[in-house]
Structures are given as C-alpha cells and as structure tokens.
Amino acid sequence: MQYHLNGFKPGNYQVPDAARKPYPDPPIEDLPSKVDVLIVGTGPAGLTMARQMAEFHDIKTCIVDKSSGPLLFGRADGISCRTIEIMEAFNSSDMVVKETYQLMQNTFWEPNPDNPQHIRRKEKIADARIGLSEFTHGIVNQARLHELLLDGMENSVSALRPHYSREFVSLDIDENLTQDLDAYPITATFRRVDAEGQGRSETVKARFIIGSDGGHSQVRRSLGIELQGDSANKSWGVMDILLNTDFPDIRVKSFIQSKDHGAVMTIPREGGYLIRFYVEMDMIEEGKRATELEVTEKDLIAKAQKIFHPYTLDVKEVAWWSIYSVGQRIADRFDNRPADSPESVMPRAFLAGDACHTHSPKGGWGLNTSLPDTFNLGWKLASVLLRKSDPKLLATYGTERRKVAQHLINADKELSKLVATRPAASDTSEKARVDTAEIEAFMKRQSGFVSGTSIEYFPSYICTGHENQRLAPGFKIGQRFHSALATRMADGKHQHLGHLVKADGRWRIFLFAGAEDPTDVASEAYKFVDFLANDAASPLRRYTPKGRDPDSVIDTYAVFQQKDLSMHDLHDFLWPAKGKYGLRDYEKVFHPQDGNDAYDLRGIDRHAGCVVVVRPDQHVATILPVSDHDALSAFFDCFMLPHL
Ligand SMILES: Cc1cc2nc3c(=O)[nH]c(=O)nc-3n(C[C@H](O)[C@H](O)[C@H](O)COP(=O)(O)OP(=O)(O)OC[C@H]3O[C@@H](n4cnc5c(N)ncnc54)[C@H](O)[C@@H]3O)c2cc1C
C-alpha cells in the first residue's frame, strides 16, 4: 500500500490520502464514579490493557488521558514480530501487516577510508529477526497502532471508549480495604484540562488502578515508587520526513556513521515515501531535559546533511519532529505492595510501560515492551476479578515483567554505548569510534529479544515442568508459543496453531499425539481426551461453570500424525456440541503439514507426543507427558478457583 505521496496525512490508512482526515477530538463525557479497573494513559500500555479488559462485559473499565484526543503523529514506529503476534490475538494483525513497511534488510555505512569526509556502504545484510516469527518486523506510525486498539475496544462487548482531557492528579489507597477483592480501595482525583471544564475536579473509585501514564508518571509518584538508574545525557533528534535524495539505501534501514559529525539511523516508513531519521545530537548538561535544547527541525536537517556527505537530502516536508532523550531507568517495584511482600498480599495499583522503565529510542523497544507489559497483566486481572483465579496470580505480573525490563535496560545500555560516537571530553569510559561490526553482532545476538520472541518468564507455578522440555524443545517453557502451521482435519484448511490463542482470557491445551492410533480407546491420546472430558479431576470439569461450553475456560486442540482420520471416529469431546443449538465444533483437530511439519519444526517427540499448556497471553506454561493426567490437574489446581 502506498500513501503520503502529496504530504503526510494521519488517520485511517484504509481511507485514500485524498479523503483521509484526522478525527475531531471526541466529546467530553462524565467520568464514571465507580469502576473495577481504572487505567491512566492511552499510550500502547494503557490501550492494550483497555483492549484486553474490553473483552469482558462484566468488568467495568475506565481509561483516561490528559490529551484532548487520540495520538496523531510521531513517537515510536517499530512494531516487533511479537507485538504483531499480540495484535493477532486481538484479531488486528492483518491491518498491521498490510499497512506497515516490512523490514527485510539493514545497511551499515562508515567513513570512506580513502576519503574520510565521504561515507561509503560497508555492507547490506538481511534483518536478523527474519524467521523468528511468522510475522516480520514492521514500521508504522504508533498512532495507527493505537487506532487499531481503539477500534477493537469500541467494537467489543464493552463498547469501551477513553475519556480525554482529564489529568490524573492524585491517588488515595485505603489500606484497610486492599485485601478485600470486593472493595474499592482506590480513589483517584482528576482535573479537567479542556477549555470548558478547565480546572474542574472529578474523582473515581476503583478496585484496581493501572498507571500507564508514561515516563513522567504521576501515578508512580503518587505511589512513592522511584525510577532508578542513569539519567540521559545524550539527545537524539527524530523526524519523519518526505524527501528526495541520491542516497541509494533510502528504502533500507541504515546506520550511517560519519567521521566528524556523528551518526544517523534511517528507518523507511509505511506507504513508500515517508522516512524516519534519528540524528545524533550533542551531550546534554546535567539536570537539563532534551526538550530544553534550543534546536529546530532545520538544525536536524543540517546535521543530517553533513553526516550524509557526499549524498544530498532535499527535504520537502517534516511531518513530525522531536528531540528525544531518555536515560535507562527502572522502577524498584511494578505494583503498590511493599518490597518483599509475599505473593499472598494482593496488589491494587500497577505500573506499566514507560511509567516503570525508560530507555533510549535506538532499539525501538519502548512501544514493544510497554504493550506486552499489559498483555501480561490484563488476563491475570480479568481472571481474578471474574473469580476464576486466586488473587496471588497478580504478584506474578511484577516478577515476570520486571525481569524483561531489566534485560531491556541492560541491552539498551550496551547498544547506546555502541552507537555513541562522540563522548564528552570528560567521559573517558566510552570508546570514540563506533564499530559497525559490533552493532551488527549485537543485533544478531539480541535478535530474539529485539523481536520479543525469546522473552522468557521465570519458572513459577504458571511456568513449570522444565523436566519435560525434551518432549518439545521448540516450545520453550516461559517463552511465547512459537506458532506453526497445521492442516485442519475436517476441511483441510491451513491454520497457524498460535493464532488459535486469542486474547479472550482462555487457557489452551494442545495435545500433540504420539504415534498410536488415536481412535483406539487404549491409546494414550484417547485416554487423555477422555480424562479431560469425563474425569472428576479434569481441570475442564473442575473449572468450567455448569451450563457453559466445554471450551469456555480451557480450550483444547489436538494434532494427530495420521492424516486420514474421520472426525466422527474420534472422541466426541474433540468435536464438541456447543451453543444454544448444540452445534458441533469441527475446528479443534489438525494434522501436520507435508514439508512444514510442526513435529519436526518444534522437535516434538513423535513416538510419545506431549501436551503443551498455553497461557492466555500465549506464553508456554508447561509441557507434560500425554499420560500424566495428575500433573495436568495439579498445574491448574495451583491457582484456579473451582466455579461456584
Ligand atoms: C515525545 C516522544 C517521542 C518518542 N519518540 C520515540 C521514538 O522516536 N522511538 C521510539 O521507539 N519511542 C519513542 N518514544 C517512546 C514510545 O512512544 C514509548 O516508549 C511508548 O509510547 C510507551 O508507551 P506507554 O503506553 O508506556 O506510555 P506513553 O505512550 O508515553 O503514554 C502515556 C500516556 O499517558 C498520558 N498521561 C501522562 N500523564 C498523564 C496524567 N497525569 N493524566 C492523564 N494522562 C496522562 C499521556 O498523555 C500519554 O497519552 C517517544 C515518546 C515520547 C513521549
């Protein structure tokens, strides 16, 4: 898809350039007085939380932002493979794939040794992330991603819309009520910032609050939580531009290092014409913010022009620009519980996204770490509010995501060191010359982390069974379920198994059967399915409310190695009767694809098979032998609550 030929236009890219218009600010509606979940901030973290909550009509959610309407321009633009996988869980990946620039190559430029005032291409390589997911890294305006989340919220059962022009001011937590799930211990105060309501104060009572209000989070301050780490001393100019140039790699992501003027990173953008430039600027004085620097977009262009020499840049339009500088900092806690609290203490306030971790924009990690923060938290909070899980589950948000944030900070420090080329005279710790080979090696080494696909949660009662990892080494316990194609038995459709794991709060059990005939009642596969369907210890029997569909809490799929099975010869739990008419669901059984066999791709033991349990956020929770029914029961019994 091509757009922005005659100038950058924000909005819905499905609408042609000539007709696309930014949306007017939404009307102001009163804030609700009492909600289950209160979200502050409509960045990627807040919107993902809201998008997840919107799936549950019996959870009352309110999301608030101080801006007057949705974001239109700028900020992050790199959408990692894992972020697109998450968008697939919200049924929105198609748009992301269609509309993004798909990153396939990187180039590295350096001073020409024969003429150091000129740059020359050192090399062009395939992007290190290709093949880590069925999706490729995409580049698109952050605002467009917001819009897809907003559309999903509005079209959900909750028809959820944000409240804008409200600035969060303060927070009161009634400590006497925090351990009573039914109580509303949170009182949040907001100030209207629109012209009409200017200064008017509003309060909202909530059972839980999520502070996703960015790097200068007022929710974090209200909770008395500190960001710890280094403050920024290096600024980068960022601009989205339309230009003509004789630089040959303008449609490839490029790292350009000049001899005397610093570095530029270019990122081609969606629509074929737009380009993002990150331009290395000067060191900032201690205590100063990047936005206080007296720099204009003209300065950024002039600087870039020097770095690109001898190539020329004829900039026709600057769609958005900013000076951006963030230190590597992390909150000591991601929730309101005192440090070292046992998991039995229920948190009532959470921090997510930039509110609890900040870092430089170079790795494109801001959005791609913030959004999975709340993808991790959302299903847990819903499950506790709906009385499906023990509230102790909420403590795992902080332990799981803080580890990811710490890895991010470490990686960002390393990358910043590699990219920083002109250290302050006083700084003797940095090397003065960037080595592009080192950046390339870093990118390769960190590709799984950069793409989000190798992020792995700590062993815990929801990431367990590592002794069985050998049964399927390609489904790493704690990492996201690495999708593979399979063929649906009933109709021959090619289906990505990972795309069956939707963001609907349900758990998934994938049975990858061994070699035996699964229609034989003596086979382990048949016995496993019969256990799920009929045994009193089956988690499906224990945790599915009476009268609900058998897959409404835990959704089961089976992959059989035999390709010529008839659905009607299989255990009827695998083609269950559902809904008000008792219609049969024929979409739960698969066989491997020729030449693309999931057993080979993920190293699944063909003889014994295995059971893979996948969390509602698509991470692999455990792997079990097909015969170990007790272990499956014990897994769910550890945190789920029997239905009333
Ligand atoms: C100016 C700017 C430029 C950036 N440029 C880049 C870039 O070039 N590349 C890159 O990778 N990343 C960039 N980022 C970072 C990236 O956008 C963030 O990492 C990502 O958006 C974090 O998501 P988040 O949801 O945690 O917070 P944010 O996206 O920051 O969202 C926070 C939201 O909270 C709202 N808010 C803040 N305080 C209050 C309050 N008191 N009351 C109510 N609402 C409040 C804000 O209006 C905002 O909508 C940039 C960020 C900013 C702010």
The ligand as an SDF file (V2000), in Angstrom:
LIG
                    3D

 53 58  0  0  0  0  0  0  0  0999 V2000
    7.7640   12.7750   22.5740 C   0  0  0  0  0  0  0  0  0  0  0  0
    8.0780   11.3050   22.4960 C   0  0  0  0  0  0  0  0  0  0  0  0
    8.8110   10.8390   21.4330 C   0  0  0  0  0  0  0  0  0  0  0  0
    9.1090    9.4980   21.3340 C   0  0  0  0  0  0  0  0  0  0  0  0
    9.8160    9.0620   20.2680 N   0  0  0  0  0  0  0  0  0  0  0  0
   10.1080    7.7550   20.1670 C   0  0  0  0  0  0  0  0  0  0  0  0
   10.8210    7.2910   19.0950 C   0  0  0  0  0  0  0  0  0  0  0  0
   11.2070    8.0660   18.2540 O   0  0  0  0  0  0  0  0  0  0  0  0
   11.0740    5.9490   19.0050 N   0  0  0  0  0  0  0  0  0  0  0  0
   10.6630    5.0780   19.9770 C   0  0  0  0  0  0  0  0  0  0  0  0
   10.8860    3.8690   19.8800 O   0  0  0  0  0  0  0  0  0  0  0  0
    9.9610    5.5000   21.0230 N   0  0  0  0  0  0  0  0  0  0  0  0
    9.6870    6.8150   21.1440 C   0  0  0  0  0  0  0  0  0  0  0  0
    9.0010    7.2440   22.1950 N   0  0  0  0  0  0  0  0  0  0  0  0
    8.6880    6.2770   23.2340 C   0  0  0  0  0  0  0  0  0  0  0  0
    7.4550    5.4930   22.9750 C   0  0  0  0  0  0  0  0  0  0  0  0
    6.4830    6.2900   22.3890 O   0  0  0  0  0  0  0  0  0  0  0  0
    7.0630    4.9740   24.3240 C   0  0  0  0  0  0  0  0  0  0  0  0
    8.0730    4.0840   24.7830 O   0  0  0  0  0  0  0  0  0  0  0  0
    5.7570    4.2640   24.3450 C   0  0  0  0  0  0  0  0  0  0  0  0
    4.7520    5.0600   23.8090 O   0  0  0  0  0  0  0  0  0  0  0  0
    5.4520    3.9210   25.7930 C   0  0  0  0  0  0  0  0  0  0  0  0
    4.1250    3.6090   25.9300 O   0  0  0  0  0  0  0  0  0  0  0  0
    3.3430    3.9020   27.2610 P   0  0  0  0  0  0  0  0  0  0  0  0
    1.9510    3.4610   26.9890 O   0  0  0  0  0  0  0  0  0  0  0  0
    4.0550    3.3430   28.4000 O   0  0  0  0  0  0  0  0  0  0  0  0
    3.4020    5.4790   27.5010 O   0  0  0  0  0  0  0  0  0  0  0  0
    3.0780    6.7010   26.5530 P   0  0  0  0  0  0  0  0  0  0  0  0
    2.9650    6.3040   25.1450 O   0  0  0  0  0  0  0  0  0  0  0  0
    4.0240    7.7750   26.9160 O   0  0  0  0  0  0  0  0  0  0  0  0
    1.6150    7.1230   27.0010 O   0  0  0  0  0  0  0  0  0  0  0  0
    1.3650    7.7720   28.2110 C   0  0  0  0  0  0  0  0  0  0  0  0
    0.0200    8.4650   28.1170 C   0  0  0  0  0  0  0  0  0  0  0  0
   -0.3110    8.9620   29.4060 O   0  0  0  0  0  0  0  0  0  0  0  0
   -0.8550   10.2550   29.2750 C   0  0  0  0  0  0  0  0  0  0  0  0
   -0.5850   10.9490   30.5430 N   0  0  0  0  0  0  0  0  0  0  0  0
    0.6070   11.3150   31.0470 C   0  0  0  0  0  0  0  0  0  0  0  0
    0.4500   11.9000   32.2540 N   0  0  0  0  0  0  0  0  0  0  0  0
   -0.8870   11.9130   32.4980 C   0  0  0  0  0  0  0  0  0  0  0  0
   -1.6790   12.3870   33.5740 C   0  0  0  0  0  0  0  0  0  0  0  0
   -1.1450   12.9740   34.6560 N   0  0  0  0  0  0  0  0  0  0  0  0
   -3.0100   12.2390   33.4890 N   0  0  0  0  0  0  0  0  0  0  0  0
   -3.5940   11.6580   32.4160 C   0  0  0  0  0  0  0  0  0  0  0  0
   -2.8810   11.1880   31.3630 N   0  0  0  0  0  0  0  0  0  0  0  0
   -1.5440   11.3040   31.4120 C   0  0  0  0  0  0  0  0  0  0  0  0
   -0.1250   10.8680   28.0910 C   0  0  0  0  0  0  0  0  0  0  0  0
   -0.8950   11.8960   27.5180 O   0  0  0  0  0  0  0  0  0  0  0  0
    0.0230    9.6560   27.1700 C   0  0  0  0  0  0  0  0  0  0  0  0
   -1.0360    9.5490   26.2680 O   0  0  0  0  0  0  0  0  0  0  0  0
    8.6780    8.5960   22.3280 C   0  0  0  0  0  0  0  0  0  0  0  0
    7.9230    9.0700   23.4010 C   0  0  0  0  0  0  0  0  0  0  0  0
    7.6160   10.4200   23.5050 C   0  0  0  0  0  0  0  0  0  0  0  0
    6.8010   10.8920   24.6700 C   0  0  0  0  0  0  0  0  0  0  0  0
  1  2  1  0
  2  3  1  0
  2 52  2  0
  3  4  2  0
  4  5  1  0
  4 50  1  0
  5  6  2  0
  6  7  1  0
  6 13  1  0
  7  8  2  0
  7  9  1  0
  9 10  1  0
 10 11  2  0
 10 12  1  0
 12 13  2  0
 13 14  1  0
 14 15  1  0
 14 50  1  0
 15 16  1  0
 16 17  1  0
 16 18  1  0
 18 19  1  0
 18 20  1  0
 20 21  1  0
 20 22  1  0
 22 23  1  0
 23 24  1  0
 24 25  2  0
 24 26  1  0
 24 27  1  0
 27 28  1  0
 28 29  2  0
 28 30  1  0
 28 31  1  0
 31 32  1  0
 32 33  1  0
 33 34  1  0
 33 48  1  0
 34 35  1  0
 35 36  1  0
 35 46  1  0
 36 37  1  0
 36 45  1  0
 37 38  2  0
 38 39  1  0
 39 40  1  0
 39 45  2  0
 40 41  1  0
 40 42  2  0
 42 43  1  0
 43 44  2  0
 44 45  1  0
 46 47  1  0
 46 48  1  0
 48 49  1  0
 50 51  2  0
 51 52  1  0
 52 53  1  0
M  END
$$$$
